[in-house]
Amino acid sequence: MRLIKIDDLDHLRLSGPFLEAGRPPFAILSHTWSKPEDELSFQDMIDSSQHQHKKGFQKIRAFCQRAKQAGYHYAWVDTVYRQDQ
């Protein structure tokens, strides 16, 4: 499993992969999907600075901000799931 590391909200990055036994606590985003071209894919998250204009980035950024306020350092969103992991 790969998680979004919540350090700098403008430069979100993927971390992992984590095995279940060593996986840190994380927040999960339940959301309504936008058009596919508006969502951030796994590939987009590899360099999210190139995709900050997408609505999906803003949604994930706002979610990560809330998760950070709640004390989480990691987050998971299904739009950035890599199927071969």
C-alpha positions, 0 to 999 in steps of 0.5 A: 500500500502506498500512502500520501505523506502529509508534510508540505500541503503544496507538495504532497508526495507518495510514500511506501509501499507499506506492508500491513504490519509496518503501516502507519496510521492514516486517514481515508478520504471518502469522496465523490468522483469528478470527471476522470481528467479532473482527478489525480492519478497515481502517475499525477501524484509522482509529481503533483507540482505539475497537477496542482491546477486539477480539481482533484488536487485541491480536493486531496490537499483540503483533505490532507489539511484536515487529516493533518489537523486531526494528527495524521501524517499519512492519508489514502485516496482511491484515485491515486491507487496503483493497481499493480501494487 
